[in-house]
Amino acid sequence: MVINCKGSLVDISKPTIMGILNITPDSFYAGSRLQNKDAILKAAEQMLTEGATILDIGGASSRPGANPVTEEEELKRVIPAIELITQEFPEALISVDTYRSSVLAQAVTAGIHLVNDISASSLDDKLFDVVAASNLPYILMHMQGEPKTMQAAPQYNDVLTNVMDFFIKKVAILRNKGVKDIILDVGFGFGKTIEHNYKLLNNLQVYQTLNLPMLVGLSRKSMIWKTLNCSPNEALNGTTALHMVALQQGANILRVHDVKAAKETIQLWQLLEEHK
C-alpha cells in the first residue's frame, strides 16, 4: 500500500508514524504546544530521529470546546513553521492540519506533502477543490458537528454504520474530483462519546472493506485519560495500550505526540505478527 506524497512514494503497508507539531497556545496536551522557532526545530528533530515519517503541523486547536482562530492567525502560525522545517529537514514529509482552503493553498506553496482535514470540507466547501488541485494525499476524517460544540451530546443510530456511510459518500465525491490517495480517519473524540470511541476502535477492521489506508489519532485523548481518571500528561501508558489494539485492527498510520513509544509499540506488534 503506497501513497504518493509529491513524488515521494511512501509504503504504508507497514505501520508508519505521524508526529504532532501543534503551533498553538491551547492544544489539549500542554506538552505538545510549540510557540517559537527553536522549540519547533527541536521537536521536529526529535520526532524524526525517533522514527516519525510524517510531521503534522497545525495552527488551530481542534480540542472539544475550542474557539476557532482567525485565518490570519492560523497562517501566521503554520506557514513559517512549514517553511522552517522544509528548509532544515528536507527529508521530512509534512502534512498540514487545517480545514481552511486558503490556508491549505498557501501550505501547498510552502511545501507540504499531505493534507489532514478534520472537517471533510464541511467547514469550507472549497477545500476539496484545493485538495484535488494539489494532487496530494488527503486524510478524510469523520467529525460530527464542529469542535466548539461537538462533544455536547453526540448521537448516532449506529456509530459504525454512520461512519461507514459518511466515508462512502465522501470518498465518492473526492474520487469524482480526481483525488487519488485517500486515507481514512474515524475521528476519535470528534463528536463521539467514550462508548462510541471504543466501539469504533474495537471494530476498525470493518473499514478495511473500503480498501483504503487508515490513520488512527488516539494519542493522549480524553477516551484514555477520562477512563483512567488521570490527565493528558499521564495518558502515555494508556495511549500505548490502545495503539497496540489499533495496529491489530489494521491501522496504517499512528498520529502521535510520543514517537519513541509508538515506534516501540510497532516493533512489538511486528514481532507478534511474525509469530502468529
JOBEL-V750097 format. One record per residue. N is the residue number from 1. PSI is psi in whole degrees, 0 to 359 (999 if undefined). D_LAST is the distance of its C-alpha to the last C-alpha in Angstrom with 2 decimals. Layout:
BEGIN
((N & PSI & D_LAST) (N & PSI & D_LAST))
END
This chain:
BEGIN
((1 & 113 & 21.62) (2 & 139 & 24.78) (3 & 146 & 27.66) (4 & 104 & 31.13) (5 & 83 & 32.55) (6 & 46 & 36.15) (7 & 341 & 35.33) (8 & 116 & 32.32) (9 & 120 & 29.24) (10 & 119 & 26.25) (11 & 110 & 22.71) (12 & 19 & 20.91) (13 & 333 & 17.82) (14 & 139 & 16.44) (15 & 137 & 17.46) (16 & 151 & 21.11) (17 & 133 & 23.44) (18 & 120 & 26.86) (19 & 140 & 29.21) (20 & 122 & 31.94) (21 & 101 & 35.53) (22 & 110 & 37.94) (23 & 62 & 41.52) (24 & 156 & 42.84) (25 & 359 & 44.72) (26 & 18 & 43.17) (27 & 152 & 39.41) (28 & 330 & 37.88) (29 & 110 & 36.17) (30 & 327 & 39.03) (31 & 349 & 36.93) (32 & 358 & 36.24) (33 & 124 & 39.92) (34 & 126 & 41.34) (35 & 10 & 45.04) (36 & 165 & 46.31) (37 & 314 & 45.68) (38 & 318 & 44.63) (39 & 321 & 42.11) (40 & 312 & 40.56) (41 & 320 & 40.31) (42 & 315 & 38.93) (43 & 318 & 36.18) (44 & 314 & 35.32) (45 & 317 & 35.23) (46 & 316 & 33.01) (47 & 317 & 30.46) (48 & 319 & 30.43) (49 & 323 & 30.19) (50 & 351 & 27.25) (51 & 11 & 25.25) (52 & 139 & 26.59) (53 & 325 & 26.98) (54 & 140 & 29.24) (55 & 124 & 32.03) (56 & 113 & 33.15) (57 & 123 & 36.86) (58 & 143 & 38.56) (59 & 11 & 42.16) (60 & 116 & 42.36) (61 & 136 & 40.54) (62 & 23 & 38.87) (63 & 154 & 38.32) (64 & 130 & 39.56) (65 & 358 & 43.36) (66 & 138 & 43.73) (67 & 139 & 46.99) (68 & 141 & 46.75) (69 & 161 & 48.08) (70 & 158 & 50.62) (71 & 318 & 49.71) (72 & 317 & 51.86) (73 & 318 & 50.05) (74 & 316 & 46.59) (75 & 319 & 47.75) (76 & 331 & 49.30) (77 & 312 & 46.03) (78 & 323 & 43.46) (79 & 312 & 45.35) (80 & 325 & 46.44) (81 & 318 & 42.94) (82 & 313 & 41.44) (83 & 321 & 44.19) (84 & 312 & 43.77) (85 & 322 & 40.04) (86 & 320 & 40.47) (87 & 316 & 43.18) (88 & 328 & 41.53) (89 & 73 & 37.93) (90 & 342 & 38.26) (91 & 345 & 34.63) (92 & 141 & 33.46) (93 & 131 & 32.55) (94 & 131 & 34.52) (95 & 152 & 34.28) (96 & 134 & 37.13) (97 & 95 & 36.66) (98 & 154 & 39.72) (99 & 7 & 40.97) (100 & 128 & 44.34) (101 & 325 & 45.10) (102 & 320 & 47.76) (103 & 317 & 45.45) (104 & 316 & 42.80) (105 & 316 & 45.46) (106 & 327 & 46.57) (107 & 323 & 43.02) (108 & 314 & 42.38) (109 & 324 & 45.55) (110 & 343 & 44.48) (111 & 20 & 41.34) (112 & 167 & 38.25) (113 & 340 & 35.21) (114 & 161 & 33.70) (115 & 126 & 35.18) (116 & 107 & 33.80) (117 & 118 & 35.93) (118 & 344 & 35.55) (119 & 349 & 38.13) (120 & 38 & 37.13) (121 & 12 & 40.79) (122 & 340 & 42.13) (123 & 354 & 44.15) (124 & 104 & 45.48) (125 & 357 & 45.81) (126 & 351 & 46.37) (127 & 317 & 43.01) (128 & 323 & 41.16) (129 & 321 & 43.97) (130 & 321 & 43.63) (131 & 312 & 39.85) (132 & 317 & 40.57) (133 & 330 & 43.27) (134 & 334 & 41.07) (135 & 29 & 38.44) (136 & 156 & 35.79) (137 & 146 & 32.39) (138 & 128 & 32.93) (139 & 113 & 30.86) (140 & 110 & 31.77) (141 & 143 & 31.58) (142 & 130 & 32.52) (143 & 134 & 35.26) (144 & 120 & 37.58) (145 & 213 & 41.05) (146 & 161 & 41.68) (147 & 322 & 40.88) (148 & 322 & 44.24) (149 & 2 & 43.80) (150 & 334 & 40.23) (151 & 11 & 39.32) (152 & 308 & 42.59) (153 & 66 & 41.36) (154 & 135 & 38.42) (155 & 145 & 38.19) (156 & 150 & 36.18) (157 & 309 & 36.43) (158 & 116 & 32.65) (159 & 322 & 30.97) (160 & 314 & 27.99) (161 & 318 & 30.43) (162 & 319 & 33.01) (163 & 320 & 30.68) (164 & 314 & 29.41) (165 & 320 & 33.07) (166 & 312 & 33.95) (167 & 314 & 31.34) (168 & 315 & 32.45) (169 & 312 & 36.08) (170 & 323 & 35.77) (171 & 320 & 33.56) (172 & 319 & 36.22) (173 & 314 & 38.94) (174 & 317 & 37.20) (175 & 319 & 36.54) (176 & 332 & 40.17) (177 & 354 & 41.24) (178 & 13 & 39.23) (179 & 124 & 36.41) (180 & 309 & 33.61) (181 & 113 & 30.70) (182 & 132 & 29.88) (183 & 133 & 27.23) (184 & 144 & 26.79) (185 & 116 & 27.13) (186 & 347 & 27.47) (187 & 58 & 29.78) (188 & 128 & 28.71) (189 & 359 & 32.01) (190 & 87 & 34.24) (191 & 44 & 36.16) (192 & 141 & 33.57) (193 & 170 & 33.65) (194 & 320 & 30.99) (195 & 317 & 29.95) (196 & 315 & 29.76) (197 & 315 & 27.57) (198 & 329 & 24.97) (199 & 318 & 25.03) (200 & 313 & 24.43) (201 & 321 & 21.56) (202 & 349 & 19.86) (203 & 25 & 20.41) (204 & 329 & 20.09) (205 & 335 & 17.95) (206 & 333 & 21.17) (207 & 352 & 22.76) (208 & 342 & 20.36) (209 & 342 & 22.61) (210 & 353 & 25.21) (211 & 40 & 23.26) (212 & 148 & 24.24) (213 & 156 & 22.48) (214 & 133 & 22.38) (215 & 141 & 23.82) (216 & 125 & 23.39) (217 & 89 & 26.30) (218 & 346 & 25.68) (219 & 116 & 26.99) (220 & 23 & 29.33) (221 & 168 & 30.45) (222 & 336 & 32.40) (223 & 340 & 29.61) (224 & 302 & 28.29) (225 & 331 & 31.53) (226 & 321 & 33.48) (227 & 320 & 30.81) (228 & 1 & 30.69) (229 & 50 & 34.48) (230 & 201 & 34.49) (231 & 167 & 35.44) (232 & 326 & 33.70) (233 & 335 & 34.37) (234 & 15 & 32.28) (235 & 15 & 29.37) (236 & 318 & 27.04) (237 & 315 & 24.84) (238 & 322 & 24.52) (239 & 315 & 23.90) (240 & 318 & 20.95) (241 & 316 & 19.43) (242 & 333 & 19.92) (243 & 321 & 18.75) (244 & 318 & 15.20) (245 & 315 & 15.60) (246 & 318 & 17.15) (247 & 319 & 14.39) (248 & 337 & 11.88) (249 & 3 & 14.79) (250 & 15 & 15.14) (251 & 137 & 17.85) (252 & 328 & 19.02) (253 & 130 & 21.76) (254 & 122 & 22.26) (255 & 115 & 26.01) (256 & 157 & 26.70) (257 & 331 & 29.53) (258 & 94 & 27.53) (259 & 317 & 25.84) (260 & 314 & 24.81) (261 & 320 & 22.91) (262 & 319 & 21.16) (263 & 317 & 20.29) (264 & 322 & 18.78) (265 & 317 & 16.69) (266 & 319 & 15.38) (267 & 318 & 14.68) (268 & 322 & 12.62) (269 & 318 & 10.71) (270 & 322 & 10.13) (271 & 319 & 8.86) (272 & 317 & 6.28) (273 & 321 & 5.43) (274 & 337 & 5.85) (275 & 30 & 3.79) (276 & 999 & 0.00))
END
